[in-house]
Amino acid sequence: MSEVDTMVRFSPLRIPRIVRWHWNSSPKVSLNLIGPPSTVKSTFAALESARIAKEEGDKWFDWNRHAEAEKMAVTENPEGYHIFADIRALETDLGEQRLQDMMNGKDYITYKYALLFKAMSHPKAKGVLFFDEFNLAPNMLKQQFFKVVNDHSIGDIPISDGVLCMMAGNEAEQSRGVTEDPVPLVLRRGNYFIRPLNDQEFLDWFIAEGGHEYIVGYLKFKPDDVFRLEYDLPESVSQPCPRMWSFLSNLLKSNPHLSPHPEEGEAWSAVGMLAVGCIGPASARQFEAYVQSAQKVDLDALLRNPALIKQYEDNQRELSLVYAVIASVVERFRRDHKVIKPAFEMAMHLKRDSLGAFLLRSLKQVAGEDEFKKIGADDKMLPVETLRPALDRYAKFVFKSVVS
């Protein structure tokens, strides 16, 4: 009989609101996010931190991205800044938080503190102190975090009331070297278990962020490859997950002329080699084959005559190319909103509601809710005779209304 997982696990899309709720608390309650690698814990925490900064009229200051002189200036005068510091708990040894001042000239012990913690101790400091990969740290190091979590202080200096302390890590079976947190530490913070993004959640986010069109089409055709980790594979073998797909997307966009076809005598193409490095050989071979097929699509011809999409949908062997077409249309729309009219027409020529809904939903993700409504209200860009049939057919799948 298989073991039943009774753990309550939340979507990564809930991370921003969890961070926000803890930010709103007074005094601020520390929190911990637990989940598999590449569940975008740190990414969504950073995005919400930046959103909070914007709403409160502060400048978001990513501590890891600034030079010492800039850090010194913010440390001395943090007013008007929202500091986000993502540090690895494993790398934070005992001496990195504070060191005894051996030459203080006093008859009692004092300490010198790391610049970050000096900044976070300023009474006017605001931001998020984020200890990532927390449970990879050995228990001896974790002991120093009791005061951070419970007393909101580091050593004998208090952390500002405007700073939220949070942590993130993996479960024991999800990463080598994980140690369980001591129960007294667990019971001094909010603890939230996070599941991986499902394929629709990831694609909505990935499309809005400008993810590469070949990856969008491939993952819509092969949704199981959005997140497929095996924890007993040999070390250093890449596997498909949101972080690695994002890496591959950046590599492909930065090297747009790479071929998906192997050169004579070679086993892998340039695209395939990058895919092996990011998502592992099994998925890379399928992705390489998909890109080879996707490059055969004549997008301009399809935009001139959207009814041509039917020839791909009717051919089961070429069904994957429908996703390639949709991803390419969406990417073209990102650059030129005039594509909206043939895109809506194409959605009406598709027999499967799921395909048309994916196309229109993706356009909406790229444009954003308000801009999408604005485009829909422009009769020159999207005539009513094109808009209305799509609304009638897809409203329940994609949007309640595109026009006011």
Backbone torsions as a table, in degrees:
resi	resn	phi	psi	omega
1	MET	NA	127.2	-176.9
2	SER	-75.4	151.3	-179.1
3	GLU	-75.2	134.8	-179.3
4	VAL	-90.8	128.5	178.6
5	ASP	-84.1	108.4	-178.8
6	THR	-97.8	4.1	-179.2
7	MET	-68.5	137.4	175.1
8	VAL	-81.5	119.4	-177.6
9	ARG	-121.9	131.9	-176.8
10	PHE	-103.0	153.5	174.4
11	SER	-65.1	144.4	173.7
12	PRO	-56.7	-23.1	178.1
13	LEU	-65.6	-14.8	177.8
14	ARG	-84.3	-12.5	-176.0
15	ILE	-57.4	-46.8	-179.7
16	PRO	-56.1	-42.9	-177.8
17	ARG	-72.1	-32.0	175.7
18	ILE	-63.3	-46.1	177.6
19	VAL	-59.7	-43.1	-178.9
20	ARG	-63.1	-44.4	-179.2
21	TRP	-62.7	-40.6	178.5
22	HIS	-70.9	-33.7	176.1
23	TRP	-63.2	-39.1	-177.1
24	ASN	-70.4	-21.3	-174.7
25	SER	-67.7	147.4	178.3
26	SER	-138.2	112.8	-1.6
27	PRO	-69.6	162.6	-176.0
28	LYS	-69.2	132.6	-179.9
29	VAL	-95.5	124.3	179.5
30	SER	-64.0	156.9	179.0
31	LEU	-141.2	160.6	-179.7
32	ASN	-136.1	132.0	177.6
33	LEU	-108.4	126.7	-177.8
34	ILE	-121.0	128.0	179.3
35	GLY	-176.3	172.6	-178.9
36	PRO	-61.3	162.9	172.6
37	PRO	-56.9	149.8	176.3
38	SER	62.9	37.1	170.3
39	THR	-101.4	27.5	173.1
40	VAL	48.3	35.7	-179.5
41	LYS	-64.0	-51.4	-177.8
42	SER	-70.7	-35.8	179.9
43	THR	-61.6	-49.5	-177.6
44	PHE	-71.5	-31.0	175.7
45	ALA	-64.3	-42.3	179.1
46	ALA	-66.0	-41.8	179.4
47	LEU	-62.1	-41.3	179.5
48	GLU	-70.1	-36.5	175.7
49	SER	-59.1	-44.9	178.9
50	ALA	-65.0	-36.4	179.5
51	ARG	-67.1	-40.9	177.6
52	ILE	-62.0	-44.2	179.6
53	ALA	-58.0	-46.0	-179.0
54	LYS	-62.6	-44.0	-178.8
55	GLU	-64.7	-32.5	-177.7
56	GLU	-92.9	5.9	176.3
57	GLY	74.0	23.0	179.6
58	ASP	-104.2	157.7	175.1
59	LYS	-86.8	124.2	179.7
60	TRP	-73.4	126.6	-175.1
61	PHE	-120.7	101.8	178.0
62	ASP	-78.8	103.5	-172.7
63	TRP	-54.4	-37.5	-175.7
64	ASN	-72.9	-12.6	-174.1
65	ARG	-105.0	7.8	-175.5
66	HIS	-121.4	149.5	-179.9
67	ALA	-77.0	168.4	-174.2
68	GLU	-58.8	-41.4	-177.5
69	ALA	-61.0	-41.1	178.8
70	GLU	-67.5	-39.7	177.9
71	LYS	-63.5	-40.2	179.0
72	MET	-61.6	-42.9	-178.3
73	ALA	-63.4	-42.8	179.8
74	VAL	-70.0	-35.2	178.7
75	THR	-62.4	-41.8	-179.4
76	GLU	-71.4	-33.9	-177.7
77	ASN	-143.1	81.5	-175.8
78	PRO	-80.9	-4.1	-178.1
79	GLU	-60.6	131.6	-178.8
80	GLY	90.7	0.6	179.3
81	TYR	-116.8	151.6	171.3
82	HIS	-122.6	109.4	-174.4
83	ILE	-89.2	128.8	171.5
84	PHE	-116.2	116.5	-177.9
85	ALA	-120.1	111.1	178.3
86	ASP	-103.1	105.3	-178.4
87	ILE	-123.9	152.3	-179.3
88	ARG	-87.8	121.4	-178.8
89	ALA	-60.1	-35.5	-179.2
90	LEU	-61.4	-33.9	-177.6
91	GLU	-83.9	-11.0	-175.3
92	THR	-89.7	85.8	-178.5
93	ASP	-76.7	175.1	-174.4
94	LEU	-59.2	-35.0	-178.6
95	GLY	-79.7	-12.8	-177.3
96	GLU	-80.5	-22.0	175.7
97	GLN	-82.7	-50.3	-179.8
98	ARG	-156.0	151.1	176.7
99	LEU	-129.7	141.9	178.7
100	GLN	-64.0	132.7	177.4
101	ASP	-82.7	103.5	-174.0
102	MET	-78.4	-10.5	-175.8
103	MET	-127.6	43.4	-176.7
104	ASN	-83.0	-9.9	179.1
105	GLY	67.9	16.3	-178.3
106	LYS	-112.6	166.5	179.1
107	ASP	-98.1	22.7	174.0
108	TYR	-144.6	163.9	-174.1
109	ILE	-81.2	134.1	170.6
110	THR	-128.6	169.3	-175.6
111	TYR	-132.0	155.3	169.0
112	LYS	-104.9	135.0	-174.5
113	TYR	-110.1	152.7	175.1
114	ALA	-58.3	149.1	-175.7
115	LEU	-57.7	-40.3	179.8
116	LEU	-58.1	-46.5	-176.5
117	PHE	-72.3	-28.1	172.6
118	LYS	-65.6	-40.7	178.0
119	ALA	-64.2	-44.7	-177.4
120	MET	-71.5	-14.5	179.7
121	SER	-88.5	-11.1	179.3
122	HIS	-61.7	132.9	-176.3
123	PRO	-55.5	-26.8	-178.1
124	LYS	-97.9	5.4	-178.9
125	ALA	-71.0	142.3	175.0
126	LYS	-135.3	148.0	176.4
127	GLY	151.1	-162.4	-177.1
128	VAL	-126.8	125.3	175.0
129	LEU	-102.7	106.4	-168.8
130	PHE	-113.6	114.2	177.1
131	PHE	-96.7	102.2	-177.5
132	ASP	-87.7	163.0	-178.5
133	GLU	48.6	42.8	-169.5
134	PHE	-62.0	-45.0	-173.8
135	ASN	-86.2	14.2	165.7
136	LEU	-86.6	-13.8	177.8
137	ALA	-75.0	139.9	177.2
138	PRO	-66.6	157.8	-174.8
139	ASN	-58.4	-31.4	179.4
140	MET	-61.7	-35.8	177.1
141	LEU	-76.5	-34.8	-178.5
142	LYS	-61.9	-27.9	-177.4
143	GLN	-58.7	-30.9	-178.1
144	GLN	-71.7	-13.7	-177.6
145	PHE	-89.4	-6.3	176.9
146	PHE	-57.7	-43.0	-179.1
147	LYS	-69.5	-34.4	178.0
148	VAL	-62.1	-47.3	-175.1
149	VAL	-76.7	-46.5	-172.1
150	ASN	-86.3	-42.6	-173.9
151	ASP	-105.1	-1.6	-179.6
152	HIS	52.9	47.2	179.6
153	SER	-148.8	160.3	175.3
154	ILE	-121.3	114.6	-173.4
155	GLY	62.5	-123.8	-179.8
156	ASP	-110.4	19.3	173.8
157	ILE	-113.2	135.3	-178.7
158	PRO	-77.5	144.6	170.1
159	ILE	-80.8	141.5	-178.4
160	SER	-55.7	145.5	176.8
161	ASP	-62.6	-18.1	-179.4
162	GLY	-88.2	8.0	-177.6
163	VAL	-111.2	128.8	174.7
164	LEU	-95.9	128.1	176.6
165	CYS	-98.1	128.5	177.6
166	MET	-142.2	159.8	-177.4
167	MET	-135.1	164.5	175.8
168	ALA	-153.3	149.5	179.3
169	GLY	-167.9	-176.8	-178.5
170	ASN	-109.1	161.6	171.8
171	GLU	-76.6	161.8	-170.9
172	ALA	-56.1	-40.0	-175.5
173	GLU	-81.0	-3.2	-173.5
174	GLN	-100.2	-4.3	-178.3
175	SER	-161.2	139.4	177.2
176	ARG	-68.8	138.7	174.6
177	GLY	88.7	3.2	179.6
178	VAL	-71.3	134.6	173.6
179	THR	-118.5	142.1	-178.8
180	GLU	-69.3	141.4	178.3
181	ASP	-72.7	144.3	176.5
182	PRO	-60.0	140.7	-178.3
183	VAL	-56.5	-42.2	178.8
184	PRO	-59.1	-29.9	176.9
185	LEU	-74.9	-43.0	179.3
186	VAL	-57.4	-38.2	-176.1
187	LEU	-86.2	17.8	175.1
188	ARG	-120.1	20.3	-178.4
189	ARG	-159.1	164.0	170.6
190	GLY	-79.9	136.6	-177.1
191	ASN	-122.3	124.3	-175.2
192	TYR	-129.2	123.8	178.3
193	PHE	-89.2	130.9	-174.7
194	ILE	-113.8	132.9	175.6
195	ARG	-92.8	168.3	175.6
196	PRO	-67.1	156.4	169.9
197	LEU	-62.7	137.3	171.0
198	ASN	-80.7	175.0	-172.2
199	ASP	-62.9	-40.4	-178.6
200	GLN	-69.3	-41.1	178.2
201	GLU	-60.6	-46.1	-178.6
202	PHE	-65.4	-44.7	-177.4
203	LEU	-65.7	-38.5	176.0
204	ASP	-57.2	-47.1	179.9
205	TRP	-68.5	-44.5	-175.9
206	PHE	-64.2	-41.0	178.5
207	ILE	-66.0	-45.2	179.2
208	ALA	-61.0	-32.9	-179.4
209	GLU	-83.9	-0.8	178.1
210	GLY	85.5	30.9	178.4
211	GLY	-61.2	151.6	-174.3
212	HIS	-60.0	138.1	-173.9
213	GLU	-62.9	-34.1	179.2
214	TYR	-65.2	-36.7	179.2
215	ILE	-70.5	-40.0	177.4
216	VAL	-57.9	-50.2	-178.7
217	GLY	-63.9	-42.5	-179.0
218	TYR	-63.3	-45.2	-176.8
219	LEU	-71.5	-26.8	174.2
220	LYS	-70.0	-33.6	178.3
221	PHE	-79.3	-34.0	-178.8
222	LYS	-123.4	68.6	-173.7
223	PRO	-61.9	-25.2	179.7
224	ASP	-65.2	-18.1	-179.2
225	ASP	-85.6	-0.3	175.0
226	VAL	-60.3	-45.8	-179.5
227	PHE	-145.5	106.6	-178.4
228	ARG	-144.6	86.4	-177.3
229	LEU	-105.8	138.7	171.3
230	GLU	-119.1	122.9	-170.9
231	TYR	-86.2	-2.5	-179.7
232	ASP	-109.9	15.4	176.5
233	LEU	-71.9	159.9	175.2
234	PRO	-57.4	153.5	-179.9
235	GLU	-60.5	148.4	173.3
236	SER	69.9	14.6	171.6
237	VAL	-92.0	120.2	-179.1
238	SER	-70.3	155.5	-180.0
239	GLN	-142.1	154.8	-177.8
240	PRO	-72.6	126.3	176.5
241	CYS	-163.0	164.1	-174.8
242	PRO	-51.7	-43.8	-178.5
243	ARG	-61.9	-44.2	-176.4
244	MET	-72.4	-32.5	174.1
245	TRP	-64.9	-37.2	177.6
246	SER	-65.4	-40.3	176.7
247	PHE	-61.2	-46.5	-179.6
248	LEU	-62.9	-39.8	177.9
249	SER	-58.8	-46.6	179.5
250	ASN	-61.8	-40.3	-179.6
251	LEU	-65.9	-42.8	-179.6
252	LEU	-68.2	-39.4	179.5
253	LYS	-69.8	-29.6	179.3
254	SER	-81.7	-15.9	179.9
255	ASN	-131.0	69.2	-167.7
256	PRO	-71.1	-13.3	-174.0
257	HIS	-102.2	11.4	180.0
258	LEU	-69.5	141.9	-178.1
259	SER	-90.0	144.0	173.4
260	PRO	-89.4	5.7	-178.1
261	HIS	-106.9	125.9	178.7
262	PRO	-62.7	143.1	173.2
263	GLU	-73.7	162.3	-177.5
264	GLU	-56.8	129.3	179.5
265	GLY	86.2	-5.3	-179.7
266	GLU	-100.7	146.6	178.8
267	ALA	-85.8	-27.2	-175.7
268	TRP	-127.7	147.1	171.1
269	SER	-80.8	174.1	176.7
270	ALA	-63.3	-42.7	177.1
271	VAL	-62.6	-42.3	179.8
272	GLY	-63.4	-38.5	179.1
273	MET	-62.6	-44.1	177.9
274	LEU	-63.6	-38.7	179.9
275	ALA	-65.6	-40.7	176.5
276	VAL	-58.4	-43.6	-178.5
277	GLY	-66.0	-25.6	-174.9
278	CYS	-104.2	-37.8	-173.5
279	ILE	-123.8	4.1	176.7
280	GLY	87.6	158.9	-172.0
281	PRO	-65.4	-35.7	-176.5
282	ALA	-63.3	-52.5	179.7
283	SER	-71.9	-31.8	-178.4
284	ALA	-61.8	-40.8	-179.2
285	ARG	-63.6	-41.8	178.8
286	GLN	-68.8	-39.0	179.2
287	PHE	-65.5	-41.6	178.9
288	GLU	-59.0	-45.1	179.4
289	ALA	-64.0	-38.1	179.2
290	TYR	-63.9	-44.9	-178.8
291	VAL	-64.1	-38.2	177.0
292	GLN	-57.0	-43.2	179.2
293	SER	-71.5	-40.9	-176.2
294	ALA	-63.1	-31.6	-178.4
295	GLN	-70.6	-12.5	178.5
296	LYS	-80.5	-13.0	-176.0
297	VAL	-71.0	130.8	175.5
298	ASP	-94.9	90.9	-174.0
299	LEU	-64.7	-40.1	-178.4
300	ASP	-61.6	-39.2	178.3
301	ALA	-65.2	-38.8	179.1
302	LEU	-68.4	-36.1	178.6
303	LEU	-71.3	-30.7	176.2
304	ARG	-72.7	-33.1	-178.3
305	ASN	-137.7	81.3	-175.7
306	PRO	-57.0	-21.1	-179.4
307	ALA	-65.3	-17.5	179.7
308	LEU	-64.2	-17.7	-179.6
309	ILE	-60.7	-24.5	-177.4
310	LYS	-63.7	-29.0	-177.7
311	GLN	-67.8	-28.6	176.5
312	TYR	-79.4	-40.7	-177.9
313	GLU	-67.8	-33.1	-177.4
314	ASP	-76.3	-19.2	-179.4
315	ASN	-99.7	105.9	-174.9
316	GLN	-57.3	-34.0	-178.7
317	ARG	-70.0	-22.4	-178.4
318	GLU	-107.5	11.7	-176.5
319	LEU	-59.0	-33.5	179.6
320	SER	-59.4	-27.4	-178.9
321	LEU	-70.4	-22.2	175.2
322	VAL	-60.6	-41.9	178.4
323	TYR	-66.8	-34.9	176.8
324	ALA	-64.0	-42.9	178.9
325	VAL	-62.7	-48.1	-178.6
326	ILE	-59.2	-46.5	-179.6
327	ALA	-61.8	-38.1	179.8
328	SER	-69.7	-39.3	177.1
329	VAL	-61.7	-44.0	-179.6
330	VAL	-62.6	-42.1	179.3
331	GLU	-65.9	-38.6	176.1
332	ARG	-64.7	-39.5	177.6
333	PHE	-62.3	-34.2	178.4
334	ARG	-58.6	-35.0	-178.4
335	ARG	-91.6	-26.9	-174.2
336	ASP	-146.7	105.2	-176.4
337	HIS	-68.4	-10.6	177.8
338	LYS	-66.1	-14.0	178.0
339	VAL	-69.7	-9.7	-175.0
340	ILE	-57.8	-38.6	-177.1
341	LYS	-67.2	-55.5	177.6
342	PRO	-63.3	-26.9	178.3
343	ALA	-66.5	-43.3	177.8
344	PHE	-66.1	-38.2	177.8
345	GLU	-64.3	-40.3	179.1
346	MET	-61.7	-40.9	179.2
347	ALA	-59.8	-34.6	-179.5
348	MET	-75.4	-24.4	179.1
349	HIS	-82.9	-16.0	178.8
350	LEU	-75.9	134.0	-178.3
351	LYS	-77.5	-37.4	-176.9
352	ARG	-83.9	122.1	178.1
353	ASP	-58.4	-34.5	-177.6
354	SER	-62.3	-35.5	-179.7
355	LEU	-72.2	-46.1	178.6
356	GLY	-63.7	-38.6	178.5
357	ALA	-65.0	-38.9	177.2
358	PHE	-61.9	-42.9	179.2
359	LEU	-61.8	-51.9	-176.2
360	LEU	-69.7	-37.7	178.0
361	ARG	-62.1	-39.4	-179.7
362	SER	-68.0	-40.0	175.8
363	LEU	-59.1	-42.6	179.5
364	LYS	-63.6	-40.5	178.7
365	GLN	-62.3	-40.4	-179.2
366	VAL	-67.1	-45.9	-175.0
367	ALA	-79.0	-31.1	-171.2
368	GLY	89.0	153.5	-173.7
369	GLU	-56.0	-51.1	-174.7
370	ASP	-67.0	-45.1	-179.2
371	GLU	-65.9	-35.6	179.3
372	PHE	-63.8	-41.4	176.9
373	LYS	-65.5	-38.6	179.5
374	LYS	-63.4	-43.3	178.6
375	ILE	-64.8	-42.0	-179.7
376	GLY	-63.9	-26.5	-179.6
377	ALA	-85.3	-6.8	-178.9
378	ASP	-91.6	103.8	-174.6
379	ASP	-66.1	-26.4	178.0
380	LYS	-70.4	-35.3	-178.6
381	MET	-84.6	-38.2	-179.3
382	LEU	-137.5	90.6	-177.5
383	PRO	-57.7	149.5	-177.4
384	VAL	-59.1	-36.6	-178.9
385	GLU	-67.3	-19.1	174.3
386	THR	-90.5	-38.3	-176.3
387	LEU	-69.7	-47.2	-169.8
388	ARG	-61.1	-46.2	178.8
389	PRO	-60.7	-36.6	178.7
390	ALA	-67.6	-38.9	177.3
391	LEU	-62.6	-44.0	-178.9
392	ASP	-62.0	-37.5	-175.0
393	ARG	-85.1	-36.7	-168.6
394	TYR	-113.4	0.6	-175.1
395	ALA	-54.3	-42.5	-175.3
396	LYS	-72.5	-18.5	-179.7
397	PHE	-93.1	-31.4	-167.5
398	VAL	-120.1	-48.2	-172.5
399	PHE	-154.2	152.9	174.9
400	LYS	-79.3	-38.5	179.4
401	SER	-158.7	142.2	175.4
402	VAL	-102.7	-25.9	179.4
403	VAL	-111.1	157.0	-178.8
404	SER	-71.3	NA	NA
